[in-house]
């Protein structure tokens, strides 16, 4: 399980760091998300070190995992943050983040998002339309200052990833074309409430090659050179987003940040000292440091296959249903040299798409009451969960320095109804 950072078997039991997962599930039950904070912080430092030759800021993409304990650990480690909403901003501020290291992204920012960001003192906005520029300018001008913005370039390049998490083609809703950016730069004088400080792009997610970064950066630098003469203040920031792919099983590859850093350095050449570089890693910091632990409720044989029915469902973990994602699944108790059987591993939600794996090999002796861990679940797991089928949200636990803590309590039935009213 080299791809599952911070998780390993000790004395026949799966551990997160030094803590037995059985100890955690005995206390808090299942389903439960468990995160190894030490592994997350180590990943952050490795990412930052990979870009140390640049004037560089790492802005963790909060959408990947917005648990406040995870955000607090990253803030204490020195990370900046990339937020997509006033809710994510609120979480970061409650976690102790420095607003001056926060970027606000998002194709559909509302007035409330922008007002909250300006009131908090965020460093900059990644903007994606002329309409958004006007709205930010109007709100900032009313407050008597100019907001710093990066114009997000849509480079119109293909990336070899799932279509739902690809964001860099002209048909996608994200970003601005090169010609639109040139037009906006020429109109900056009409937008007194903002200052164009640079350009950004984001290719999507789970990118496994540095080639698209090189291609997009080459175009970004050309556009940057085109707009420099149009602006009263020279833009000095480039943001290349995140999207670095990680291994979900031991057969999958990984895009190391150092590989991307070398590609960026190659494209920048002598300009490396002129520009500040921002990266926005999300999945690559947290995915492999998290697991979703679930109990087998039923073993259900049928004419064609045998189902393991878990107490975790697609409402808890949507990635397999939404993206056809495949995660490694392991029992909490180590089974060595035992006969394996292929199971369909499913949840209790009333949807056929509530399936985590098809014909997945696990020990034949597994039975009701046994527990399994879905690995590499630290990104886009809890942050995408819902109460579909009126199923309360799962608990979240963090492990650090040999201790574990409940970072979000399991939602109760009363909690689930909070805010609703009978007639």
N, C-alpha and C positions, 0 to 999 in steps of 0.2 A: 504493500500500500504506500509506495513512495510518493504517489500523487496526493495522498491525504495527509496534509501536513499537521503534525501534532496529534495524530491518532495512530495507535499501535496496540498490539496484544502484549499483555504482561500476565504471566501466570495463568494463561488460558482465558483471560477476560480482556475485552476491548477497553482501552483507556484513552482519555483525552489528556494529553500531558501526563501528569503523574496521578490523575484521578480516575478511579474506576467509573465507567459509565453506568454500571449497575447501581452504584451508590447514588448516583444522581437520579436515575429513574425510580429507584425505590422511594426517594423522598418527594419527587415532583410529578411522577407519573409520565405517561406518554400520550400523544406525540409531544416531543420536545426538541427544539433546536439547541445544539450545543456548539459554542464557538471557542476556539483556542486563541485568546487574545495575544499571547506571547508570539504565536506563529504569525498573526496578522501584523503586529508591530515589526517583527523581523522582516516580513515581506515589504512593508513600507520603507524601512531603512535600506533594503537591498535595491528597491526601485530608485530611491533618491540618490544612492551611491552610483548607480548606473549612469546618471545624468550629471555627475559632479563636475564635469568639465564645462558645463554651461552655467550662466546665471539662470537658475532654475527654481521653479516652485511646483511641488506636487499638490494637486487639488483632488483629494479623494472624491470619487463620484458617489454621492450619498445614496442614490437610487439603488445601488447594488445591495446594500444592507444598511438600514437606517436605525438600527438598534442604538439607543443612546449610550450604552456602555461601550459599544464598539467605537462610536464617534468620540467619546471621552478619551479612550485609549489612544486614538490617532491624534487627537488635539494635543494631548500631553507629549506625544512623540514629535510634535512640530508640524503636523500636516495642515495644509490648507484644505478647502472643501469646494466642491462643485455641486450646487443645489439646483433643483428644477422647480421648486415651489416655495411659497411662504411657509408651508408646513415643514419642509426639509430645512429651511433656514432656521425656523424656530427650534427644531431639534438640535441643530448645531450650536446655536447660542446657549441653549440649556445645558449642552455638554461641555461648555467652556471654550468654544472655538473663538478665535480672534477674527472679528468681522473683516478686518483689513486683508485677510488671506482667503476670503470667500468670493467665488464667482457665481453669478446666477445665470443659468442656461435655461432653455426651453422655448419651443416654437410658439407657444400660446400664453405668454405671460399676461396676467391680468393686472389691472390697476392696483389691486390689493397686493399682488406679488411685488410690484415695483415700489410701491409706497413703503412696504415693510422693509425691503432691501435697502432703500435709501435711508430710512430712519435708523436702521441698524448700522449703516456705514460700510456696506459691502464694497469690495475693491472695484468690481467691474461687472458688466453685463456682457454675455455673448448674445448678440442680436441677430435676428434671422429674417427681418422684413423691414421695409420702409415704414410701414404702419407702426411697428414696434419702436423704431427710432423716434418717430414723432411723439408717441405716447411718453417714452422715457424723457425726451427733451422737455415736453410741456410740464411734466411733474417735477423734474429737477429744477427747471427755470423758476417755477413758483416758489421753490425753496432757496433760490438765489445762488445756485452753483451749477456746474456742468458735471454730469455723470460720465465716468470713463466707460467706453464700450469697445468691444472687439467685434468686428463684422465677421459673421460666420460664413465661410466660403463653402459652397457645395461644389466639389471638384468634378463631379460627374464621372466617377470611375467605379468599376465593378470590384467587389471584394468577394472572396470565396467564403461566404458564411451563409447562415440561414437568412432567407429574405425578410423575416420579421425583424431582424436585428442589423440589417444593412441600412445605412443612412446617407450614403454619399453619391447616389445617382440622381440625375436631373428629375426623374419621375418621383422622387421622394419629397416629402413635405419640408425637409430640413434645409436650412441655409439659404444663401443667396448666390446667384450666378456671378461670374467674374464681371460681366458687364453691369449688373445691378450694383455691385460694390463700387465700381468706378463712378457710376451715376450718383450714388449716395455720397461718396467722398467729395464730388464736385459741388454738392448741395450742403455741405456741413455748415456753411455760414448761415443757412436758413434754419439751422437746428441749434440755437444758442445754449440749450440745456444739455448738450452732450459733447464729448470730445472723443474722436476716434483714436484709440491708443494702439491699435494693431489689428491683426486678423487671426482667425481661428478656423479649424475644421475638425470634424469628428467622423471617422470612417464607418463606425458601427461597432459591433462587438464580436468577440471570439475570432479576431484576425490572427492568422498563423504565419504570416509572411511580412517582412519589412518593406517589400516592394511597393505596396500601395501607399505607405507613408512617404516614401521617396517621391513617388509620382505626384501625390497631393501637395507635398511641400514645395516641389519644383514650381507648380502652378501658383501656389500661395506667394512665393517670393517674387514671381513675375508680377502678380497683381499688386503686391506691396510696393514694388518699384514704380508701378503706374500711378499709384495714388499719392505717393510722397510729395510730388510737386503741387498737388491739389490741396494739401492740408497745411494749416498755419503752424502746427507742432508735429515734428517728425514721429511717426508711429514706431514703437520699439518692442512691441510684445507680439509673440507668435504662440498660439496654443494649438497643439496637435492632437488634443483629445486623449482618449484612452483606447479601449478595445483590445488590449493585448490578450491573445488566446491562452487558455490554460488547459492542462490535461484533465479530462473527466474520468478516464480509466487509464490503466497502465499501458494501454495501446495507443493513447493519444499523445500528440506532440504539444509543445509549448513555445510561445514566442517570448523570449527573454527580453527584458527591458534594455539590456546592454546591446542587443542586436539592433533594436530601434534607435538607441542613442548613437551607435556608430553610423547608421544610415543617415540620421539627421545631421551629424557632424560632417559627413561627406557632402551633403547638399549645401550646408551653410558655408563651408570653406572659411575664407577669411572674415566672414560676417559673424562668426561665432561670438566675438566680443562686443558686437553692436546691438545684439538682440537679447531679450529676456524670453526664456522658453517656459511654457506651462504645459504640464501633462495632467491627465485626468484619469488615473487608474481606478477601477472599481472592482470588477470581478477578479482581476489578477491579484488583488490584495487579500480578498476575503473568501473566495469560493472554496478553495481546498482546505481552509482552516475551519470549516463548519460541517456539521452532520445533522440530519434529521433522524431521530431515533423513534421507532414505532414498535408496537406490540402486534404479534400475529393473533388476530381474533378467531379466525376459522381456517382450517385446511379443508378445501372443498374439491374433492375429485369429481371429474365429469368424464364423459365418454372420450373426449378429445384431449383433455389436459387436466392438470391439477392446479387449483388456484390457492395462493396464500392471500387471505383477505386481511389487510392491516387496519389498524385504527387511525392511521394517517390517510388523508385523501387529497384529491386534487385541489381542494380549497386550502389545504395546508402547504402544498408544494405543486405549483402549476406548471413548472417547466416541462415535465414529460408530456403532459396533455397539450400544451400550447406550442412547444417547439420540437416535439418528438425527441426530447433530450434523453440521453441514456446515462445513468449514474451507476457506479459500482455499489453493490448492496452486500453487506457482510453481516453474519450473526454476531451478537454480542459475546457469545461463548465460542471460543475457537474450536473448530472441528478439524482434526487432522486425519488424513488417510481414511476418511469415511466415504461411503458411496454418495454420489451426488445425484440429484434428480432435477429435471428442468421444470420450473414452476412459472406460472403467470402471476406476477405480483401486482395486486390491485388494492384499491381503497374502497371505502363504504359508500361513496357518493353515488347518487342515482344518475350516472352517466357511464356509457361504455368507454369513454375517453379517460376515465379515472383508472389509468393503468400506468404503473411505474416501470414494468419490464415484462417482456414476453419470452417465455422459454428460457428463463434465467437459471443457471445451475447453482443450487444451494444444497446443503446436506439433507439427505432424505429423511433424517430423523427429526427435522424441525416439526414442531407441533404447536397447538394453541397455547398461548402464554409465553412462548419464546419471543425474544426481541431481536430486531435487526436494525442496522444503521444504513441509511442512504447517504453515501459520502459525497463530498464536494458540493454540499448544499448551503454553503455560507453566503452565496450570492443569488439574488432573485428568488429566494425561498420565502422567508417570512415577509420580506418587503412586498411581495406580490400576493400574499395570502388573503383570504376572504372568509366570510361567514356563510358561504353557500351551503344550502341544506340546513341552515341555522345551526352550524357547527361552531362552537366557540373557538377563538384563536388559541393556538398552541402556546405553551410556555417557551421562554428562551433563557438559556443558562450560559454564563461565560466562565471560562477556566483560565486562571493566571497564577503563576508562581506556586503551583501545587494546591491551590484552593479553588473552590467553585462558588458562584453566587447566582441567584435568580435575577436575571436582568429584565425580564418581563414575566409577571405572573400569568398563569393560565387564566383565560377569560372565563368568568362564571356565567351561568345562564342569566342572572340578573344584570350583569355587565352587558351582556349581549343586547338586552332590551333597553339599555340606557338611552334616553332621548326620545323613545317612542311613547305614544299616548293613546289610550283608549278613548273612544267617542263618549 
